[in-house]
Amino acid sequence: MTERIEQLRQTLERLYAKYNRREFIPPDPLQFLYRYDDCAEMEVVGFLSAALAYGRVRQIEKSLNDLFGRMGQSPYAFVRGFGKTERKRLGDFKHRFTTGRDIADLLELLGEVLDEAGSIENYLLRGYGTKDSNITLALSAFCDSLLDRHSKRTRRNLGNGVRYLLPRPEAGSACKRLNLFLRWMVRKDGVDPGLWKTVDKAKLVVPVDVHMARLCRILGFHDRRTVTLATAVRITQGFAEIEPTDPAKYDFALSRIGILDGCNGKYRQGCEDCELFGFCCHR
């Protein structure tokens, strides 16, 4: 490990100790999982919370409150019993460009997954290989299977709505929201619940959006201007040099710098107090 990597590791550990605590979860969509005690409920809620984790944080929070309010006390039961009545309850739901119809189509697919495999975990494992370098092949198989089901059942061309909720790594998508869901399910610490026991956390890909990409560019993990699957994999490889068995370990803590501290990559008053200042002040 080079001197710079060791310095970065120590910095990230300080960030992890500072931010990776339950009290810092809100307004992150992860908060909705902790409203439930049952693992089956948390898995379903986690999948939907991650699916809508795009846009402004407060709008995400508002939309998820709306969605889970419509689904009643048991989102899991709502999905398992999904039919015309449940579809109607979602009719006027809206989160940015995701409509109630998009969510209803997704829940119909999710109900089939639960009926067949018993859990999202078991269904994803059908495409999971222990020798795969990371989780992207399993994620591709998972999304392809659901999209194929949707197309055959509806006998109509796939609209952008469902495609956006089930992005395909093979198409180059960084799949930030699906990788976020996998982080929640696979990792277990003070923040991530770690409900799944079969997927190796070393195979996770760091969830990368424009904010995470900016921070990781500052840290020297990549030099790309667009966020693609290749960008996410390169960033993950950078973290793997520091923590090879758990490359997504620092994701939550780093994202707090943007969400809680308001970092936008530009110098401003208070930057000197940031743990990352020594890495970004000259960039």
Buried (B, 14 or more C-beta within 10 A) or exposed (E): EEEEEEEBBEBBBEBBEEBBBEEBBEBBBBBBBBEBEEBBBBBBBBBBBBBBBBEEBEEBBEBBEBBBEBBEEBBBBBBBEBEEEBBEBBEEBEBEEBBBBBBBBBBBBBBBBBEEBEBBBBBBBEBBEEEEEBBBBBBBBBBBBBBEBBEEEEEEEBBEBBBBBBBBBBEEBBBBBBBBBBBBBBBBEEBBBBBBEEBBBBBBBBBBBEBBBBBBBBBBBBEBEEBBBEBBBBBBBBBBBBBEEBBBBBBBBBBBBBBEBEBEBEEEEEBEEBBBEEBBEEE
